[in-house]
Amino acid sequence: MDGTVIDLTGKVVFVTGGGGGIGRSIALCMADMGADVAILEAIPERCDQVAELVEARGRRALCIAGNAMDADVVQNAVAEAARVFGRLDVLANNVGGVSRRPFVDLAEKNWRRHIDLNLVSNLAATQAAVPIMIEGGNGGSIINVTSIEGSRAAPGYAVYAACKAGLNNLTRTLAVELAHHGIRVNAIAPDFTETPGTRGQFAGPVDPALWHRPTPQQEEAIRRRIPLGRAGIDEECGRVAVFLASELASYVTGTIIPVDGGTWASGGWVRNDRDDWVLPPEAASRTKESQP
Ligand SMILES: NC(=O)c1ccc[n+]([C@@H]2O[C@H](COP(=O)([O-])OP(=O)(O)OC[C@H]3O[C@@H](n4cnc5c(N)ncnc54)[C@H](O)[C@@H]3O)[C@@H](O)[C@H]2O)c1
């Protein structure tokens, strides 16, 4: 193995929701490694901002402003990227989102919106990208951004969790269906990650100065439940996406990679006041005051 093993020069990457957070980071990490990048993004200023940053890295950028919940928009955007750049090697199905509410209180309009955002966007992009990859004859890499909530119960987020679980199994199924074309299909499954979305910035160009900062109580809650003791940063997903896009992952397909600081592995164990790992009822009963 040599130091040039991650080289995406000449590759073309398409990212949905690539203007902010994890999608933006995937776009920029791919450009860092040499790829040209097309993004589909709902907020035009974010689109322009990422395109500028990709070009500043010496790569070509294509910014398409549009709504990834609309299958026609997504399919046209993928086709445009392939037309402009002449090929398509990597599809990062990143767009997604959630609002919290008990399932029985969700209006049909709301749960259909969750499905359009988290599932339909992915199906539309994948269906548009695969024939282009097959025709290109160079294989390809599809990277689905799912969530830890696709692998565990997520009370208050039922439809989101159902969509992400669906994406996990779509990942495995398409890995098998597309293997003979040399198209690898994998997913990354983050836990809580600092992004404009999780920090309350839903409009305008990405500006971390506008993000809500976590309170000390929120930081402590994260430290207790995430083994690595902190929230993720978006670039930590971008780096894993680069690995999955690269030759380093040439024999990796059908996997769901947790990028979660160890939360999935911890299976519900949390840190108590003494930094011991305990299961929650014990955490509740063994407070600092009750320790010997
Ligand atoms: N951040 C987390 O803690 C976390 C945890 C688990 C999974 N995820 C998943 O990661 C993905 C990205 O999340 P994020 O936190 O980076 O989100 P974010 O809200 O910070 O950024 C998403 C970007 O996509 C754009 N976007 C939203 N809806 C769109 C649409 N309909 N069409 C086009 N663009 C649209 C937004 O404008 C924004 O720029 C999602 O699939 C999410 O479910 C995030």
Ligand as a Chemical Component Dictionary entry (heavy atoms), coordinates in Angstrom:
data_LIG
# 
_chem_comp.id                   LIG 
_chem_comp.type                 NON-POLYMER 
_chem_comp.pdbx_formal_charge   0 
_chem_comp.three_letter_code    LIG 
# 
loop_
_chem_comp_atom.comp_id 
_chem_comp_atom.atom_id 
_chem_comp_atom.alt_atom_id 
_chem_comp_atom.type_symbol 
_chem_comp_atom.charge 
_chem_comp_atom.model_Cartn_x 
_chem_comp_atom.model_Cartn_y 
_chem_comp_atom.model_Cartn_z 
_chem_comp_atom.pdbx_ordinal 
LIG N1  N1  N 0  -26.698 15.305 12.165 1  
LIG C1  C1  C 0  -27.056 14.211 12.834 2  
LIG O1  O1  O 0  -26.977 14.154 14.091 3  
LIG C2  C2  C 0  -27.504 12.984 12.079 4  
LIG C3  C3  C 0  -27.599 11.768 12.781 5  
LIG C4  C4  C 0  -28.007 10.640 12.090 6  
LIG C5  C5  C 0  -28.297 10.711 10.746 7  
LIG N2  N2  N 1  -28.204 11.905 10.085 8  
LIG C6  C6  C 0  -28.546 11.937 8.661  9  
LIG O2  O2  O 0  -27.549 12.641 7.950  10 
LIG C7  C7  C 0  -28.143 13.290 6.834  11 
LIG C8  C8  C 0  -27.739 14.745 6.838  12 
LIG O3  O3  O 0  -28.127 15.331 8.064  13 
LIG P1  P1  P 0  -27.540 16.752 8.528  14 
LIG O4  O4  O 0  -27.635 16.787 10.006 15 
LIG O5  O5  O -1 -26.231 16.996 7.876  16 
LIG O6  O6  O 0  -28.644 17.731 7.939  17 
LIG P2  P2  P 0  -28.641 19.326 7.806  18 
LIG O7  O7  O 0  -30.049 19.725 7.991  19 
LIG O8  O8  O 0  -27.606 19.939 8.663  20 
LIG O9  O9  O 0  -28.198 19.551 6.285  21 
LIG C9  C9  C 0  -28.979 19.007 5.265  22 
LIG C10 C10 C 0  -28.774 19.790 3.999  23 
LIG O10 O10 O 0  -29.700 19.262 3.040  24 
LIG C11 C11 C 0  -30.506 20.330 2.541  25 
LIG N3  N3  N 0  -31.844 19.817 2.281  26 
LIG C12 C12 C 0  -32.806 19.556 3.201  27 
LIG N4  N4  N 0  -33.928 19.151 2.598  28 
LIG C13 C13 C 0  -33.656 19.150 1.272  29 
LIG C14 C14 C 0  -34.409 18.821 0.135  30 
LIG N5  N5  N 0  -35.690 18.422 0.240  31 
LIG N6  N6  N 0  -33.840 18.926 -1.079 32 
LIG C15 C15 C 0  -32.554 19.343 -1.203 33 
LIG N7  N7  N 0  -31.786 19.680 -0.159 34 
LIG C16 C16 C 0  -32.337 19.585 1.071  35 
LIG C17 C17 C 0  -30.518 21.369 3.624  36 
LIG O11 O11 O 0  -30.812 22.659 3.087  37 
LIG C18 C18 C 0  -29.113 21.272 4.182  38 
LIG O12 O12 O 0  -28.193 22.072 3.490  39 
LIG C19 C19 C 0  -29.637 13.057 6.931  40 
LIG O13 O13 O 0  -29.990 11.961 6.117  41 
LIG C20 C20 C 0  -29.841 12.683 8.397  42 
LIG O14 O14 O 0  -30.963 11.870 8.601  43 
LIG C21 C21 C 0  -27.809 13.044 10.723 44 
# 
loop_
_chem_comp_bond.comp_id 
_chem_comp_bond.atom_id_1 
_chem_comp_bond.atom_id_2 
_chem_comp_bond.value_order 
_chem_comp_bond.pdbx_ordinal 
LIG N1  C1  SING 1  
LIG C1  O1  DOUB 2  
LIG C1  C2  SING 3  
LIG C2  C3  SING 4  
LIG C2  C21 DOUB 5  
LIG C3  C4  DOUB 6  
LIG C4  C5  SING 7  
LIG C5  N2  DOUB 8  
LIG N2  C6  SING 9  
LIG N2  C21 SING 10 
LIG C6  O2  SING 11 
LIG C6  C20 SING 12 
LIG O2  C7  SING 13 
LIG C7  C8  SING 14 
LIG C7  C19 SING 15 
LIG C8  O3  SING 16 
LIG O3  P1  SING 17 
LIG P1  O4  DOUB 18 
LIG P1  O5  SING 19 
LIG P1  O6  SING 20 
LIG O6  P2  SING 21 
LIG P2  O7  DOUB 22 
LIG P2  O8  SING 23 
LIG P2  O9  SING 24 
LIG O9  C9  SING 25 
LIG C9  C10 SING 26 
LIG C10 O10 SING 27 
LIG C10 C18 SING 28 
LIG O10 C11 SING 29 
LIG C11 N3  SING 30 
LIG C11 C17 SING 31 
LIG N3  C12 SING 32 
LIG N3  C16 SING 33 
LIG C12 N4  DOUB 34 
LIG N4  C13 SING 35 
LIG C13 C14 SING 36 
LIG C13 C16 DOUB 37 
LIG C14 N5  SING 38 
LIG C14 N6  DOUB 39 
LIG N6  C15 SING 40 
LIG C15 N7  DOUB 41 
LIG N7  C16 SING 42 
LIG C17 O11 SING 43 
LIG C17 C18 SING 44 
LIG C18 O12 SING 45 
LIG C19 O13 SING 46 
LIG C19 C20 SING 47 
LIG C20 O14 SING 48 
# 
